[in-house]
Amino acid sequence: MTNESVHHLVLGDVEVIRVVEWQGPFVPVPDLVAETVGEVWRDNEDWLAPDHWEPETDRLVLALQTWVLRSAGRTVLVDTGVGKGRERPGSPPFHHWRGDLLGCLAKAGVRAQDVDVVVNTHLHIDHVGGNTVEADGEWTPAFPRAQYLIPAADDAHFGPEGGYGNGSQADGRLIYEDSVAPVHRAGQAVRWDGHHRIDEHLTLESAPGHTPGSSVLRLASGGDRAVFVGDLLHSPVQILRPCCNSNACLDSERAAASRLRVLQRAADQRELLVPAHFSGGAGAVEVRRGGGGFTLGPWASSLLVGQSRGPDGDHPYPTS
């Protein structure tokens, strides 16, 4: 399952375009979300498979994707994937990855020069690689007119002042030097902390734990709400078990607290939850309170531009 795809929906006055670069079985469950237990996967196999889990191999099914938001007359990208042709010897799945973010965006009608804002929810390997392109042997910003919004705490941790993450990513120095530092040199980087308002519909908010500067992007327009949560969740199982972190979370206690806080608000305010890597369907889901915790509400439909958001009522609800 490696098909590229583009899906559209409208939230209030904001057009949301989901651009999927790649999706398919990735790594075994213990390699990414080891804190989850087999029981929760087996109990929910009827809806986890095949979009989120491959039971035969116990592999997570994930997507590499970018979210494009057309808001207040500007084009905003949320995360930029792995990039193309990067040296990542310590991360075999991504070493010389042949991604084509710009080509995928073009299929969605988005040109590099049209992008006004790039949001990096955090500075992990698969969220910043498309920030830059290689030209004449040099890495330069892929979006020449864009302002790149970078969490200050992540920039400090993963940059040279923090020892390139002190080894938290195997290829930390390479990632920063080819995907983040060129944006700084071009004068297009904006470091922010706490809260940062992009426009009247979009606001960034710190949600630390997965990384020191991990963040979420909140959308509020008309009666519609959504929250783009980056890597606070890698699997919908973490909605059922919010205390379970991914193996890549640098501060487990803070990551779980941030996840719980975001899920509580999503449930109470009917925010559409939009994680970075959910595969299948529309890649976004509503959250409900139930059984003393959370359960999944309806999945967002993949809609044509011009239609408002609607639930996929046929999708079964998981057990808690």
C-alpha positions in Angstrom: 0.0 0.0 0.0 2.2 2.8 -1.3 -0.2 4.9 -3.2 0.0 8.7 -3.3 -3.3 10.4 -2.7 -4.9 13.7 -2.1 -8.1 14.3 -0.1 -9.9 17.6 0.6 -12.3 18.8 3.3 -13.4 22.2 4.5 -13.5 23.3 8.1 -15.3 26.7 8.4 -13.4 29.0 6.1 -10.3 26.8 5.9 -9.7 24.4 3.1 -7.7 21.3 4.4 -5.8 19.2 1.9 -4.3 15.9 3.0 -1.3 15.0 0.8 -0.2 11.4 1.3 3.4 10.7 0.1 3.5 7.1 1.2 1.4 4.7 3.3 1.8 1.1 4.2 3.0 -1.4 6.8 6.1 0.1 8.5 7.6 -1.4 11.7 6.5 -4.0 14.2 4.3 -2.6 17.0 7.0 -3.1 19.7 9.5 -1.1 17.7 7.4 2.1 17.9 4.7 1.8 20.6 6.1 -0.9 22.9 4.0 0.4 25.9 0.8 -0.9 24.3 0.0 -4.5 24.9 -1.2 -7.2 22.5 -4.6 -7.5 24.1 -5.8 -4.0 23.0 -4.8 -4.8 19.4 -6.5 -8.1 19.4 -9.7 -6.7 21.0 -9.9 -4.0 18.3 -8.7 -6.0 15.3 -12.0 -5.6 13.5 -11.4 -1.8 12.9 -7.6 -1.6 13.3 -7.0 -3.9 10.4 -6.1 -3.2 7.7 -5.8 0.6 7.9 -3.8 0.8 11.1 -2.4 -2.6 11.8 -1.3 -5.7 9.9 -2.1 -8.6 12.3 -0.1 -11.2 10.3 3.1 -9.4 10.8 2.2 -7.3 13.9 3.3 -4.2 11.9 1.9 -0.7 12.3 0.4 0.7 9.1 1.4 4.4 8.9 1.4 7.3 6.5 3.9 9.9 5.6 1.8 12.9 4.8 1.6 16.7 4.7 -1.4 18.7 5.6 -2.0 21.8 3.5 -4.3 24.5 5.0 -5.6 27.4 2.9 -6.5 29.9 5.5 -7.0 33.7 5.5 -5.6 34.0 2.0 -2.4 32.1 2.7 -1.2 28.6 2.2 0.2 26.8 5.2 2.0 23.4 5.3 2.0 21.2 8.4 5.2 19.1 8.4 7.3 18.2 5.4 8.1 14.5 5.6 11.5 12.7 5.2 12.8 14.5 2.1 14.5 13.1 -1.0 17.9 11.5 -1.2 19.1 12.3 2.3 22.1 10.7 4.0 20.5 8.8 6.9 22.8 5.9 7.6 21.6 5.5 11.2 18.0 5.3 10.1 17.9 2.6 7.4 14.2 3.0 6.4 14.9 6.6 5.5 18.4 6.4 4.1 18.3 7.8 0.6 14.5 7.9 0.8 13.0 8.7 -2.6 10.3 11.1 -1.4 8.7 13.6 -3.8 6.9 16.1 -1.6 7.0 18.8 -4.2 5.5 16.5 -6.9 2.8 15.4 -4.5 2.0 19.0 -3.7 1.8 19.8 -7.4 -0.8 17.1 -7.9 -2.8 18.9 -5.2 -2.4 22.2 -7.0 0.2 23.6 -4.6 3.4 25.1 -6.1 6.4 25.6 -3.9 6.4 29.4 -4.6 2.8 29.6 -3.4 3.5 28.4 0.2 3.5 31.2 2.7 4.1 29.3 6.0 5.7 26.0 6.9 4.9 24.5 10.3 7.3 22.0 11.8 5.4 20.5 14.7 8.7 19.2 15.9 12.2 18.5 14.5 12.2 14.7 14.1 13.6 13.1 10.9 10.2 12.5 9.2 8.8 16.0 9.8 11.5 18.3 8.4 13.1 16.6 5.5 11.1 18.4 2.9 12.0 21.8 4.3 14.9 22.0 1.8 16.0 20.9 -1.6 19.5 20.4 -3.1 20.6 22.9 -5.7 24.2 23.0 -7.0 25.4 20.8 -4.1 23.8 23.1 -1.5 20.7 22.7 0.6 18.3 25.6 0.2 14.7 26.2 1.4 12.2 24.3 -0.8 9.6 27.0 -0.3 11.4 30.3 -1.2 8.7 32.7 0.0 7.7 30.8 3.2 8.2 31.6 6.8 9.2 28.5 8.7 7.8 28.2 12.2 10.2 26.2 14.4 9.6 25.4 18.1 12.4 27.2 19.9 12.9 24.4 22.4 13.4 21.8 19.6 15.7 24.2 17.7 17.9 24.5 20.8 17.8 20.8 21.6 18.4 19.4 18.1 20.8 22.2 17.0 24.5 22.6 17.7 23.9 24.3 21.0 22.2 21.1 22.2 24.7 18.8 20.7 22.3 17.9 17.9 20.0 16.2 20.4 22.7 14.4 22.2 22.2 11.3 20.1 18.4 11.1 20.5 18.2 10.7 16.7 20.9 8.5 15.1 21.4 11.0 12.3 20.7 14.2 14.4 23.6 16.3 13.0 22.8 15.4 9.4 19.0 16.1 9.9 19.7 19.5 11.4 22.4 20.6 9.0 20.5 19.7 5.8 16.9 20.4 6.8 16.9 23.1 9.4 20.2 25.1 9.3 19.7 26.2 5.7 16.3 27.7 6.6 18.1 29.8 9.3 20.8 30.9 6.9 18.2 32.0 4.4 16.6 34.2 7.1 13.3 32.3 6.8 13.1 30.7 10.2 11.0 32.0 13.1 11.6 30.4 16.5 8.5 30.5 18.8 7.6 29.2 22.2 4.4 28.8 24.2 1.8 30.0 21.8 2.0 31.5 18.3 -0.9 32.9 16.3 -0.6 32.3 12.6 -3.9 34.0 11.6 -7.5 34.3 12.9 -8.1 30.6 12.4 -4.8 29.0 13.2 -2.7 28.9 16.5 0.3 26.9 17.5 0.6 25.6 21.1 3.4 23.9 22.8 2.8 20.2 23.8 6.2 19.0 25.1 7.3 15.5 25.9 7.6 13.7 22.6 10.4 16.3 22.0 11.2 19.4 24.1 9.3 21.6 21.7 6.7 19.3 20.4 3.6 21.3 19.4 0.1 21.1 18.1 -1.7 23.4 15.6 -5.3 24.4 16.5 -7.8 25.3 13.9 -11.0 27.2 14.8 -13.3 28.6 12.1 -17.0 29.0 12.2 -18.3 26.1 14.2 -15.6 23.7 13.2 -12.6 22.8 15.3 -9.5 20.6 14.6 -6.2 20.0 16.2 -3.1 18.8 14.2 -1.1 16.9 16.8 2.0 15.8 15.1 3.5 12.8 16.9 1.5 13.0 20.1 -0.1 9.8 18.7 1.2 7.3 16.2 -1.7 4.9 16.4 -5.4 5.2 17.3 -4.7 2.7 20.1 -3.1 5.6 22.0 -6.6 7.2 22.1 -7.8 4.1 24.0 -4.6 4.0 26.0 -3.3 7.6 26.3 -0.7 6.7 28.9 1.2 4.7 26.3 4.0 6.6 24.6 5.9 5.9 21.5 9.5 4.7 21.8 10.6 8.0 20.3 9.2 10.1 23.2 12.1 11.8 24.9 10.2 12.6 28.1 7.6 9.9 28.8 5.8 11.7 31.7 5.4 15.0 29.9 4.4 13.3 26.6 1.6 11.4 28.3 0.5 14.5 30.1 0.4 16.5 26.8 -1.5 13.6 25.1 -4.1 13.5 27.8 -4.6 17.2 27.8 -5.1 17.4 24.1 -7.4 14.4 24.0 -9.5 15.9 26.8 -10.0 19.2 24.9 -10.6 17.3 21.7 -13.4 15.3 23.3 -14.9 18.2 25.2 -14.8 20.7 22.3 -15.5 18.3 19.4 -12.2 19.0 17.8 -11.3 16.8 14.9 -8.0 15.0 15.9 -5.5 15.1 13.0 -2.3 13.1 13.8 0.7 13.1 11.5 0.8 9.4 10.6 -2.6 7.9 10.8 -3.2 5.8 7.6 -6.3 4.9 5.8 -9.6 6.7 5.5 -9.3 10.5 6.0 -6.5 10.3 8.5 -8.5 12.2 11.1 -11.0 11.2 13.7 -13.3 12.6 16.4 -12.7 11.6 20.1 -15.4 10.8 22.6 -15.3 10.3 26.4 -16.4 6.8 27.5 -15.7 4.0 29.9 -13.7 6.3 32.1 -11.4 7.3 29.3 -11.7 7.9 25.6 -13.0 6.1 22.6 -13.1 6.9 18.9 -16.0 8.9 17.4 -16.6 9.0 13.6 -13.8 9.2 11.2 -13.7 12.3 9.0 -14.9 11.7 5.5 -12.7 12.5 2.5 -14.8 15.3 1.0 -14.8 17.3 -2.2 -13.7 20.9 -1.9 -16.7 23.1 -1.1 -18.4 20.6 1.2 -18.3 20.9 5.0 -17.0 18.3 7.3 -19.1 15.2 7.9 -18.7 12.0 9.8 -18.4 8.5 8.3 -21.1 7.0 10.4 -20.5 3.5 9.0 -17.2 3.1 10.7 -17.4 0.8 13.7 -16.6 2.2 17.1 -13.7 0.6 19.1 -14.0 -0.9 22.5 -12.2 0.8 25.4 
